[in-house]
């Protein structure tokens, strides 16, 4: 069996115009990598939303996914919270297992 190592997965769904501020905060918190995915549509407290028919970044949402060591997770969440306090966004953190612990 392959050795697995516990880490934290942080997912952030947020407005695209604030993305560069988020990636700066992740870099400052010591995150070694992340993946950014475009969000096409969804539903939240305000109802359904969709990117369809919108021009430019206004209304565009992205999902940022990163895996971090548990010791670094609090710093990551603190930086994200500070940024998203005034933005539309959702943050989740969950326990995951990874094969290559040295990558995170």
PDB file as gemmi writes it, atoms N, CA and C in Angstrom:
CRYST1    1.000    1.000    1.000  90.00  90.00  90.00 P 1                      
ATOM      1  N   UNK A   1       0.845  -1.192   0.000  1.00  0.00           N  
ATOM      2  CA  UNK A   1       0.000   0.000   0.000  1.00  0.00           C  
ATOM      3  C   UNK A   1       0.885   1.249   0.000  1.00  0.00           C  
ATOM      4  N   UNK A   2       0.444   2.259  -0.680  1.00  0.00           N  
ATOM      5  CA  UNK A   2       1.148   3.531  -0.770  1.00  0.00           C  
ATOM      6  C   UNK A   2       0.898   4.333   0.499  1.00  0.00           C  
ATOM      7  N   UNK A   3       1.941   4.962   1.035  1.00  0.00           N  
ATOM      8  CA  UNK A   3       1.780   5.827   2.204  1.00  0.00           C  
ATOM      9  C   UNK A   3       0.990   7.075   1.831  1.00  0.00           C  
ATOM     10  N   UNK A   4       0.013   7.401   2.648  1.00  0.00           N  
ATOM     11  CA  UNK A   4      -0.800   8.602   2.454  1.00  0.00           C  
ATOM     12  C   UNK A   4      -0.507   9.559   3.606  1.00  0.00           C  
ATOM     13  N   UNK A   5      -0.628  10.863   3.314  1.00  0.00           N  
ATOM     14  CA  UNK A   5      -0.292  11.892   4.296  1.00  0.00           C  
ATOM     15  C   UNK A   5      -1.472  12.856   4.441  1.00  0.00           C  
ATOM     16  N   UNK A   6      -1.859  13.159   5.680  1.00  0.00           N  
ATOM     17  CA  UNK A   6      -3.006  14.050   5.895  1.00  0.00           C  
ATOM     18  C   UNK A   6      -2.667  15.499   5.555  1.00  0.00           C  
ATOM     19  N   UNK A   7      -3.581  16.152   4.854  1.00  0.00           N  
ATOM     20  CA  UNK A   7      -3.464  17.569   4.502  1.00  0.00           C  
ATOM     21  C   UNK A   7      -4.851  18.190   4.568  1.00  0.00           C  
ATOM     22  N   UNK A   8      -4.929  19.468   4.292  1.00  0.00           N  
ATOM     23  CA  UNK A   8      -6.197  20.193   4.239  1.00  0.00           C  
ATOM     24  C   UNK A   8      -6.433  20.686   2.813  1.00  0.00           C  
ATOM     25  N   UNK A   9      -7.643  20.520   2.328  1.00  0.00           N  
ATOM     26  CA  UNK A   9      -8.030  21.043   1.016  1.00  0.00           C  
ATOM     27  C   UNK A   9      -8.895  22.277   1.262  1.00  0.00           C  
ATOM     28  N   UNK A  10      -8.477  23.392   0.696  1.00  0.00           N  
ATOM     29  CA  UNK A  10      -9.218  24.643   0.822  1.00  0.00           C  
ATOM     30  C   UNK A  10      -9.797  24.978  -0.552  1.00  0.00           C  
ATOM     31  N   UNK A  11     -11.106  25.199  -0.594  1.00  0.00           N  
ATOM     32  CA  UNK A  11     -11.777  25.597  -1.830  1.00  0.00           C  
ATOM     33  C   UNK A  11     -12.428  26.952  -1.608  1.00  0.00           C  
ATOM     34  N   UNK A  12     -12.198  27.838  -2.562  1.00  0.00           N  
ATOM     35  CA  UNK A  12     -12.731  29.185  -2.477  1.00  0.00           C  
ATOM     36  C   UNK A  12     -13.501  29.471  -3.767  1.00  0.00           C  
ATOM     37  N   UNK A  13     -14.776  29.781  -3.641  1.00  0.00           N  
ATOM     38  CA  UNK A  13     -15.586  30.222  -4.774  1.00  0.00           C  
ATOM     39  C   UNK A  13     -15.746  31.721  -4.590  1.00  0.00           C  
ATOM     40  N   UNK A  14     -15.327  32.492  -5.594  1.00  0.00           N  
ATOM     41  CA  UNK A  14     -15.321  33.948  -5.425  1.00  0.00           C  
ATOM     42  C   UNK A  14     -15.456  34.666  -6.748  1.00  0.00           C  
ATOM     43  N   UNK A  15     -15.650  35.984  -6.662  1.00  0.00           N  
ATOM     44  CA  UNK A  15     -15.732  36.827  -7.846  1.00  0.00           C  
ATOM     45  C   UNK A  15     -14.362  36.960  -8.495  1.00  0.00           C  
ATOM     46  N   UNK A  16     -14.312  36.770  -9.789  1.00  0.00           N  
ATOM     47  CA  UNK A  16     -13.047  36.803 -10.530  1.00  0.00           C  
ATOM     48  C   UNK A  16     -12.281  38.118 -10.420  1.00  0.00           C  
ATOM     49  N   UNK A  17     -12.932  39.279 -10.366  1.00  0.00           N  
ATOM     50  CA  UNK A  17     -12.156  40.515 -10.295  1.00  0.00           C  
ATOM     51  C   UNK A  17     -11.223  40.606  -9.079  1.00  0.00           C  
ATOM     52  N   UNK A  18     -11.502  39.868  -8.012  1.00  0.00           N  
ATOM     53  CA  UNK A  18     -10.651  39.893  -6.818  1.00  0.00           C  
ATOM     54  C   UNK A  18      -9.623  38.764  -6.810  1.00  0.00           C  
ATOM     55  N   UNK A  19      -9.528  38.017  -7.901  1.00  0.00           N  
ATOM     56  CA  UNK A  19      -8.664  36.834  -7.936  1.00  0.00           C  
ATOM     57  C   UNK A  19      -7.199  37.156  -7.646  1.00  0.00           C  
ATOM     58  N   UNK A  20      -6.659  38.218  -8.246  1.00  0.00           N  
ATOM     59  CA  UNK A  20      -5.245  38.522  -8.017  1.00  0.00           C  
ATOM     60  C   UNK A  20      -4.961  38.837  -6.554  1.00  0.00           C  
ATOM     61  N   UNK A  21      -5.917  39.446  -5.862  1.00  0.00           N  
ATOM     62  CA  UNK A  21      -5.721  39.713  -4.427  1.00  0.00           C  
ATOM     63  C   UNK A  21      -5.721  38.408  -3.635  1.00  0.00           C  
ATOM     64  N   UNK A  22      -6.554  37.457  -4.063  1.00  0.00           N  
ATOM     65  CA  UNK A  22      -6.571  36.153  -3.394  1.00  0.00           C  
ATOM     66  C   UNK A  22      -5.257  35.418  -3.614  1.00  0.00           C  
ATOM     67  N   UNK A  23      -4.782  35.367  -4.843  1.00  0.00           N  
ATOM     68  CA  UNK A  23      -3.530  34.636  -5.097  1.00  0.00           C  
ATOM     69  C   UNK A  23      -2.360  35.300  -4.365  1.00  0.00           C  
ATOM     70  N   UNK A  24      -2.378  36.619  -4.227  1.00  0.00           N  
ATOM     71  CA  UNK A  24      -1.350  37.300  -3.423  1.00  0.00           C  
ATOM     72  C   UNK A  24      -1.425  36.848  -1.966  1.00  0.00           C  
ATOM     73  N   UNK A  25      -2.634  36.751  -1.422  1.00  0.00           N  
ATOM     74  CA  UNK A  25      -2.820  36.308  -0.035  1.00  0.00           C  
ATOM     75  C   UNK A  25      -2.360  34.864   0.142  1.00  0.00           C  
ATOM     76  N   UNK A  26      -2.646  34.001  -0.836  1.00  0.00           N  
ATOM     77  CA  UNK A  26      -2.202  32.606  -0.761  1.00  0.00           C  
ATOM     78  C   UNK A  26      -0.681  32.526  -0.799  1.00  0.00           C  
ATOM     79  N   UNK A  27      -0.072  33.318  -1.666  1.00  0.00           N  
ATOM     80  CA  UNK A  27       1.391  33.344  -1.742  1.00  0.00           C  
ATOM     81  C   UNK A  27       1.993  33.795  -0.410  1.00  0.00           C  
ATOM     82  N   UNK A  28       1.430  34.845   0.191  1.00  0.00           N  
ATOM     83  CA  UNK A  28       1.930  35.355   1.477  1.00  0.00           C  
ATOM     84  C   UNK A  28       1.771  34.332   2.591  1.00  0.00           C  
ATOM     85  N   UNK A  29       0.732  33.484   2.491  1.00  0.00           N  
ATOM     86  CA  UNK A  29       0.491  32.457   3.505  1.00  0.00           C  
ATOM     87  C   UNK A  29       1.351  31.220   3.288  1.00  0.00           C  
ATOM     88  N   UNK A  30       2.165  31.212   2.222  1.00  0.00           N  
ATOM     89  CA  UNK A  30       3.066  30.102   1.976  1.00  0.00           C  
ATOM     90  C   UNK A  30       2.475  28.949   1.191  1.00  0.00           C  
ATOM     91  N   UNK A  31       1.348  29.176   0.519  1.00  0.00           N  
ATOM     92  CA  UNK A  31       0.748  28.122  -0.307  1.00  0.00           C  
ATOM     93  C   UNK A  31       1.668  27.885  -1.501  1.00  0.00           C  
ATOM     94  N   UNK A  32       2.034  26.631  -1.729  1.00  0.00           N  
ATOM     95  CA  UNK A  32       2.993  26.314  -2.798  1.00  0.00           C  
ATOM     96  C   UNK A  32       2.351  26.105  -4.156  1.00  0.00           C  
ATOM     97  N   UNK A  33       1.029  25.964  -4.204  1.00  0.00           N  
ATOM     98  CA  UNK A  33       0.354  25.789  -5.482  1.00  0.00           C  
ATOM     99  C   UNK A  33      -1.148  25.834  -5.309  1.00  0.00           C  
ATOM    100  N   UNK A  34      -1.817  26.124  -6.393  1.00  0.00           N  
ATOM    101  CA  UNK A  34      -3.273  26.156  -6.401  1.00  0.00           C  
ATOM    102  C   UNK A  34      -3.760  25.969  -7.828  1.00  0.00           C  
ATOM    103  N   UNK A  35      -5.015  25.614  -7.952  1.00  0.00           N  
ATOM    104  CA  UNK A  35      -5.663  25.450  -9.249  1.00  0.00           C  
ATOM    105  C   UNK A  35      -6.847  26.396  -9.292  1.00  0.00           C  
ATOM    106  N   UNK A  36      -7.019  27.074 -10.432  1.00  0.00           N  
ATOM    107  CA  UNK A  36      -8.123  28.010 -10.608  1.00  0.00           C  
ATOM    108  C   UNK A  36      -9.020  27.479 -11.724  1.00  0.00           C  
ATOM    109  N   UNK A  37     -10.303  27.354 -11.426  1.00  0.00           N  
ATOM    110  CA  UNK A  37     -11.282  26.822 -12.360  1.00  0.00           C  
ATOM    111  C   UNK A  37     -12.393  27.856 -12.527  1.00  0.00           C  
ATOM    112  N   UNK A  38     -12.837  28.067 -13.745  1.00  0.00           N  
ATOM    113  CA  UNK A  38     -13.944  28.978 -13.999  1.00  0.00           C  
ATOM    114  C   UNK A  38     -15.257  28.327 -13.570  1.00  0.00           C  
ATOM    115  N   UNK A  39     -16.087  29.075 -12.851  1.00  0.00           N  
ATOM    116  CA  UNK A  39     -17.401  28.591 -12.440  1.00  0.00           C  
ATOM    117  C   UNK A  39     -18.433  29.096 -13.444  1.00  0.00           C  
ATOM    118  N   UNK A  40     -19.257  28.221 -13.965  1.00  0.00           N  
ATOM    119  CA  UNK A  40     -20.204  28.581 -15.013  1.00  0.00           C  
ATOM    120  C   UNK A  40     -21.557  29.045 -14.491  1.00  0.00           C  
ATOM    121  N   UNK A  41     -22.025  28.407 -13.432  1.00  0.00           N  
ATOM    122  CA  UNK A  41     -23.346  28.733 -12.894  1.00  0.00           C  
ATOM    123  C   UNK A  41     -23.480  28.104 -11.519  1.00  0.00           C  
ATOM    124  N   UNK A  42     -24.501  28.519 -10.781  1.00  0.00           N  
ATOM    125  CA  UNK A  42     -24.724  27.936  -9.469  1.00  0.00           C  
ATOM    126  C   UNK A  42     -25.975  28.498  -8.819  1.00  0.00           C  
ATOM    127  N   UNK A  43     -26.114  28.187  -7.559  1.00  0.00           N  
ATOM    128  CA  UNK A  43     -27.236  28.681  -6.769  1.00  0.00           C  
ATOM    129  C   UNK A  43     -26.714  28.983  -5.374  1.00  0.00           C  
ATOM    130  N   UNK A  44     -27.148  30.097  -4.821  1.00  0.00           N  
ATOM    131  CA  UNK A  44     -26.746  30.502  -3.483  1.00  0.00           C  
ATOM    132  C   UNK A  44     -27.918  31.110  -2.742  1.00  0.00           C  
ATOM    133  N   UNK A  45     -27.618  31.845  -1.667  1.00  0.00           N  
ATOM    134  CA  UNK A  45     -28.667  32.464  -0.861  1.00  0.00           C  
ATOM    135  C   UNK A  45     -29.529  33.426  -1.669  1.00  0.00           C  
ATOM    136  N   UNK A  46     -28.929  34.056  -2.656  1.00  0.00           N  
ATOM    137  CA  UNK A  46     -29.666  35.025  -3.484  1.00  0.00           C  
ATOM    138  C   UNK A  46     -30.350  34.385  -4.678  1.00  0.00           C  
ATOM    139  N   UNK A  47     -30.285  33.083  -4.785  1.00  0.00           N  
ATOM    140  CA  UNK A  47     -30.908  32.376  -5.891  1.00  0.00           C  
ATOM    141  C   UNK A  47     -29.901  31.913  -6.924  1.00  0.00           C  
ATOM    142  N   UNK A  48     -30.401  31.554  -8.094  1.00  0.00           N  
ATOM    143  CA  UNK A  48     -29.558  31.026  -9.167  1.00  0.00           C  
ATOM    144  C   UNK A  48     -28.772  32.154  -9.826  1.00  0.00           C  
ATOM    145  N   UNK A  49     -27.583  31.820 -10.309  1.00  0.00           N  
ATOM    146  CA  UNK A  49     -26.774  32.769 -11.067  1.00  0.00           C  
ATOM    147  C   UNK A  49     -26.131  32.020 -12.229  1.00  0.00           C  
ATOM    148  N   UNK A  50     -25.780  32.757 -13.264  1.00  0.00           N  
ATOM    149  CA  UNK A  50     -25.154  32.162 -14.429  1.00  0.00           C  
ATOM    150  C   UNK A  50     -24.246  33.175 -15.099  1.00  0.00           C  
ATOM    151  N   UNK A  51     -23.198  32.705 -15.673  1.00  0.00           N  
ATOM    152  CA  UNK A  51     -22.247  33.532 -16.419  1.00  0.00           C  
ATOM    153  C   UNK A  51     -22.784  33.846 -17.803  1.00  0.00           C  
ATOM    154  N   UNK A  52     -23.757  33.096 -18.235  1.00  0.00           N  
ATOM    155  CA  UNK A  52     -24.304  33.222 -19.582  1.00  0.00           C  
ATOM    156  C   UNK A  52     -24.791  34.647 -19.860  1.00  0.00           C  
ATOM    157  N   UNK A  53     -24.329  35.208 -20.959  1.00  0.00           N  
ATOM    158  CA  UNK A  53     -24.767  36.526 -21.386  1.00  0.00           C  
ATOM    159  C   UNK A  53     -24.012  37.686 -20.768  1.00  0.00           C  
ATOM    160  N   UNK A  54     -23.058  37.427 -19.883  1.00  0.00           N  
ATOM    161  CA  UNK A  54     -22.308  38.500 -19.257  1.00  0.00           C  
ATOM    162  C   UNK A  54     -21.045  38.806 -20.050  1.00  0.00           C  
ATOM    163  N   UNK A  55     -20.681  40.076 -20.108  1.00  0.00           N  
ATOM    164  CA  UNK A  55     -19.452  40.489 -20.796  1.00  0.00           C  
ATOM    165  C   UNK A  55     -18.412  40.902 -19.760  1.00  0.00           C  
ATOM    166  N   UNK A  56     -17.158  40.646 -20.028  1.00  0.00           N  
ATOM    167  CA  UNK A  56     -16.088  41.037 -19.112  1.00  0.00           C  
ATOM    168  C   UNK A  56     -16.064  40.195 -17.860  1.00  0.00           C  
ATOM    169  N   UNK A  57     -15.335  40.675 -16.852  1.00  0.00           N  
ATOM    170  CA  UNK A  57     -15.195  39.936 -15.602  1.00  0.00           C  
ATOM    171  C   UNK A  57     -16.345  40.155 -14.629  1.00  0.00           C  
ATOM    172  N   UNK A  58     -17.142  41.202 -14.843  1.00  0.00           N  
ATOM    173  CA  UNK A  58     -18.246  41.473 -13.924  1.00  0.00           C  
ATOM    174  C   UNK A  58     -19.167  40.261 -13.856  1.00  0.00           C  
ATOM    175  N   UNK A  59     -19.401  39.770 -12.676  1.00  0.00           N  
ATOM    176  CA  UNK A  59     -20.273  38.621 -12.500  1.00  0.00           C  
ATOM    177  C   UNK A  59     -19.609  37.275 -12.703  1.00  0.00           C  
ATOM    178  N   UNK A  60     -18.357  37.278 -13.160  1.00  0.00           N  
ATOM    179  CA  UNK A  60     -17.657  36.004 -13.373  1.00  0.00           C  
ATOM    180  C   UNK A  60     -17.181  35.466 -12.031  1.00  0.00           C  
ATOM    181  N   UNK A  61     -17.360  34.173 -11.823  1.00  0.00           N  
ATOM    182  CA  UNK A  61     -16.936  33.511 -10.590  1.00  0.00           C  
ATOM    183  C   UNK A  61     -15.861  32.477 -10.920  1.00  0.00           C  
ATOM    184  N   UNK A  62     -14.964  32.264  -9.970  1.00  0.00           N  
ATOM    185  CA  UNK A  62     -13.917  31.262 -10.110  1.00  0.00           C  
ATOM    186  C   UNK A  62     -13.872  30.404  -8.850  1.00  0.00           C  
ATOM    187  N   UNK A  63     -13.281  29.240  -9.000  1.00  0.00           N  
ATOM    188  CA  UNK A  63     -13.046  28.341  -7.874  1.00  0.00           C  
ATOM    189  C   UNK A  63     -11.543  28.157  -7.766  1.00  0.00           C  
ATOM    190  N   UNK A  64     -11.013  28.421  -6.584  1.00  0.00           N  
ATOM    191  CA  UNK A  64      -9.583  28.250  -6.333  1.00  0.00           C  
ATOM    192  C   UNK A  64      -9.443  27.091  -5.356  1.00  0.00           C  
ATOM    193  N   UNK A  65      -8.625  26.116  -5.727  1.00  0.00           N  
ATOM    194  CA  UNK A  65      -8.428  24.919  -4.913  1.00  0.00           C  
ATOM    195  C   UNK A  65      -6.957  24.827  -4.536  1.00  0.00           C  
ATOM    196  N   UNK A  66      -6.683  24.633  -3.256  1.00  0.00           N  
ATOM    197  CA  UNK A  66      -5.295  24.413  -2.837  1.00  0.00           C  
ATOM    198  C   UNK A  66      -5.263  23.356  -1.744  1.00  0.00           C  
ATOM    199  N   UNK A  67      -4.154  22.665  -1.675  1.00  0.00           N  
ATOM    200  CA  UNK A  67      -3.909  21.661  -0.638  1.00  0.00           C  
ATOM    201  C   UNK A  67      -2.774  22.204   0.222  1.00  0.00           C  
ATOM    202  N   UNK A  68      -2.973  22.224   1.533  1.00  0.00           N  
ATOM    203  CA  UNK A  68      -1.972  22.776   2.436  1.00  0.00           C  
ATOM    204  C   UNK A  68      -1.752  21.854   3.624  1.00  0.00           C  
ATOM    205  N   UNK A  69      -0.614  22.021   4.251  1.00  0.00           N  
ATOM    206  CA  UNK A  69      -0.322  21.319   5.485  1.00  0.00           C  
ATOM    207  C   UNK A  69      -1.231  21.872   6.584  1.00  0.00           C  
ATOM    208  N   UNK A  70      -1.656  21.038   7.494  1.00  0.00           N  
ATOM    209  CA  UNK A  70      -2.557  21.467   8.565  1.00  0.00           C  
ATOM    210  C   UNK A  70      -1.965  22.622   9.374  1.00  0.00           C  
ATOM    211  N   UNK A  71      -0.647  22.641   9.545  1.00  0.00           N  
ATOM    212  CA  UNK A  71       0.004  23.706  10.306  1.00  0.00           C  
ATOM    213  C   UNK A  71      -0.128  25.059   9.609  1.00  0.00           C  
ATOM    214  N   UNK A  72      -0.325  25.063   8.309  1.00  0.00           N  
ATOM    215  CA  UNK A  72      -0.427  26.301   7.530  1.00  0.00           C  
ATOM    216  C   UNK A  72      -1.885  26.700   7.273  1.00  0.00           C  
ATOM    217  N   UNK A  73      -2.815  25.808   7.541  1.00  0.00           N  
ATOM    218  CA  UNK A  73      -4.227  26.026   7.187  1.00  0.00           C  
ATOM    219  C   UNK A  73      -4.814  27.265   7.852  1.00  0.00           C  
ATOM    220  N   UNK A  74      -4.531  27.499   9.120  1.00  0.00           N  
ATOM    221  CA  UNK A  74      -5.096  28.665   9.813  1.00  0.00           C  
ATOM    222  C   UNK A  74      -4.645  29.966   9.165  1.00  0.00           C  
ATOM    223  N   UNK A  75      -3.370  30.058   8.779  1.00  0.00           N  
ATOM    224  CA  UNK A  75      -2.859  31.265   8.125  1.00  0.00           C  
ATOM    225  C   UNK A  75      -3.525  31.465   6.774  1.00  0.00           C  
ATOM    226  N   UNK A  76      -3.757  30.390   6.057  1.00  0.00           N  
ATOM    227  CA  UNK A  76      -4.417  30.473   4.751  1.00  0.00           C  
ATOM    228  C   UNK A  76      -5.846  30.978   4.928  1.00  0.00           C  
ATOM    229  N   UNK A  77      -6.584  30.371   5.833  1.00  0.00           N  
ATOM    230  CA  UNK A  77      -7.979  30.760   6.055  1.00  0.00           C  
ATOM    231  C   UNK A  77      -8.066  32.201   6.559  1.00  0.00           C  
ATOM    232  N   UNK A  78      -7.162  32.622   7.424  1.00  0.00           N  
ATOM    233  CA  UNK A  78      -7.171  34.007   7.923  1.00  0.00           C  
ATOM    234  C   UNK A  78      -6.995  35.005   6.784  1.00  0.00           C  
ATOM    235  N   UNK A  79      -6.061  34.730   5.877  1.00  0.00           N  
ATOM    236  CA  UNK A  79      -5.847  35.616   4.736  1.00  0.00           C  
ATOM    237  C   UNK A  79      -7.032  35.652   3.793  1.00  0.00           C  
ATOM    238  N   UNK A  80      -7.634  34.500   3.577  1.00  0.00           N  
ATOM    239  CA  UNK A  80      -8.801  34.413   2.696  1.00  0.00           C  
ATOM    240  C   UNK A  80      -9.984  35.142   3.332  1.00  0.00           C  
ATOM    241  N   UNK A  81     -10.187  34.940   4.622  1.00  0.00           N  
ATOM    242  CA  UNK A  81     -11.304  35.588   5.317  1.00  0.00           C  
ATOM    243  C   UNK A  81     -11.176  37.104   5.256  1.00  0.00           C  
ATOM    244  N   UNK A  82      -9.989  37.600   5.472  1.00  0.00           N  
ATOM    245  CA  UNK A  82      -9.760  39.050   5.422  1.00  0.00           C  
ATOM    246  C   UNK A  82     -10.149  39.609   4.052  1.00  0.00           C  
ATOM    247  N   UNK A  83      -9.822  38.896   3.003  1.00  0.00           N  
ATOM    248  CA  UNK A  83     -10.148  39.332   1.643  1.00  0.00           C  
ATOM    249  C   UNK A  83     -11.637  39.210   1.347  1.00  0.00           C  
ATOM    250  N   UNK A  84     -12.240  38.082   1.709  1.00  0.00           N  
ATOM    251  CA  UNK A  84     -13.624  37.824   1.327  1.00  0.00           C  
ATOM    252  C   UNK A  84     -14.651  38.474   2.245  1.00  0.00           C  
ATOM    253  N   UNK A  85     -14.201  39.133   3.298  1.00  0.00           N  
ATOM    254  CA  UNK A  85     -15.147  39.794   4.204  1.00  0.00           C  
ATOM    255  C   UNK A  85     -15.998  40.815   3.459  1.00  0.00           C  
ATOM    256  N   UNK A  86     -15.470  41.363   2.364  1.00  0.00           N  
ATOM    257  CA  UNK A  86     -16.202  42.371   1.590  1.00  0.00           C  
ATOM    258  C   UNK A  86     -16.522  41.893   0.172  1.00  0.00           C  
ATOM    259  N   UNK A  87     -16.391  40.614  -0.094  1.00  0.00           N  
ATOM    260  CA  UNK A  87     -16.616  40.058  -1.424  1.00  0.00           C  
ATOM    261  C   UNK A  87     -17.662  38.954  -1.348  1.00  0.00           C  
ATOM    262  N   UNK A  88     -18.235  38.644  -2.495  1.00  0.00           N  
ATOM    263  CA  UNK A  88     -19.086  37.462  -2.589  1.00  0.00           C  
ATOM    264  C   UNK A  88     -18.153  36.256  -2.632  1.00  0.00           C  
ATOM    265  N   UNK A  89     -18.413  35.255  -1.811  1.00  0.00           N  
ATOM    266  CA  UNK A  89     -17.562  34.073  -1.841  1.00  0.00           C  
ATOM    267  C   UNK A  89     -17.945  33.041  -0.810  1.00  0.00           C  
ATOM    268  N   UNK A  90     -17.486  31.835  -1.042  1.00  0.00           N  
ATOM    269  CA  UNK A  90     -17.702  30.715  -0.141  1.00  0.00           C  
ATOM    270  C   UNK A  90     -16.358  30.019   0.042  1.00  0.00           C  
ATOM    271  N   UNK A  91     -16.027  29.689   1.290  1.00  0.00           N  
ATOM    272  CA  UNK A  91     -14.776  28.998   1.589  1.00  0.00           C  
ATOM    273  C   UNK A  91     -15.094  27.717   2.332  1.00  0.00           C  
ATOM    274  N   UNK A  92     -14.501  26.616   1.875  1.00  0.00           N  
ATOM    275  CA  UNK A  92     -14.630  25.348   2.591  1.00  0.00           C  
ATOM    276  C   UNK A  92     -13.237  24.772   2.832  1.00  0.00           C  
ATOM    277  N   UNK A  93     -13.126  24.007   3.891  1.00  0.00           N  
ATOM    278  CA  UNK A  93     -11.874  23.311   4.179  1.00  0.00           C  
ATOM    279  C   UNK A  93     -12.224  21.894   4.599  1.00  0.00           C  
ATOM    280  N   UNK A  94     -11.509  20.929   4.038  1.00  0.00           N  
ATOM    281  CA  UNK A  94     -11.780  19.535   4.372  1.00  0.00           C  
ATOM    282  C   UNK A  94     -10.473  18.768   4.513  1.00  0.00           C  
ATOM    283  N   UNK A  95     -10.560  17.643   5.189  1.00  0.00           N  
ATOM    284  CA  UNK A  95      -9.409  16.764   5.353  1.00  0.00           C  
ATOM    285  C   UNK A  95      -9.237  15.923   4.093  1.00  0.00           C  
ATOM    286  N   UNK A  96      -8.003  15.803   3.622  1.00  0.00           N  
ATOM    287  CA  UNK A  96      -7.680  14.961   2.477  1.00  0.00           C  
ATOM    288  C   UNK A  96      -6.419  14.175   2.776  1.00  0.00           C  
ATOM    289  N   UNK A  97      -6.152  13.184   1.953  1.00  0.00           N  
ATOM    290  CA  UNK A  97      -4.938  12.382   2.030  1.00  0.00           C  
ATOM    291  C   UNK A  97      -4.203  12.537   0.701  1.00  0.00           C  
ATOM    292  N   UNK A  98      -2.903  12.761   0.752  1.00  0.00           N  
ATOM    293  CA  UNK A  98      -2.110  12.906  -0.474  1.00  0.00           C  
ATOM    294  C   UNK A  98      -0.975  11.889  -0.482  1.00  0.00           C  
ATOM    295  N   UNK A  99      -0.482  11.601  -1.663  1.00  0.00           N  
ATOM    296  CA  UNK A  99       0.614  10.651  -1.804  1.00  0.00           C  
ATOM    297  C   UNK A  99       1.965  11.354  -1.620  1.00  0.00           C  
ATOM    298  N   UNK A 100       2.121  12.525  -2.213  1.00  0.00           N  
ATOM    299  CA  UNK A 100       3.399  13.230  -2.184  1.00  0.00           C  
ATOM    300  C   UNK A 100       3.350  14.391  -1.193  1.00  0.00           C  
ATOM    301  N   UNK A 101       3.637  14.122   0.058  1.00  0.00           N  
ATOM    302  CA  UNK A 101       3.536  15.133   1.109  1.00  0.00           C  
ATOM    303  C   UNK A 101       4.485  16.300   0.877  1.00  0.00           C  
ATOM    304  N   UNK A 102       5.617  16.068   0.228  1.00  0.00           N  
ATOM    305  CA  UNK A 102       6.610  17.118   0.026  1.00  0.00           C  
ATOM    306  C   UNK A 102       6.151  18.191  -0.966  1.00  0.00           C  
ATOM    307  N   UNK A 103       5.060  17.959  -1.680  1.00  0.00           N  
ATOM    308  CA  UNK A 103       4.539  18.951  -2.630  1.00  0.00           C  
ATOM    309  C   UNK A 103       3.679  20.017  -1.959  1.00  0.00           C  
ATOM    310  N   UNK A 104       3.360  19.808  -0.709  1.00  0.00           N  
ATOM    311  CA  UNK A 104       2.437  20.719  -0.039  1.00  0.00           C  
ATOM    312  C   UNK A 104       3.063  21.257   1.216  1.00  0.00           C  
TER     313      UNK A 104                                                      
END                                                                             
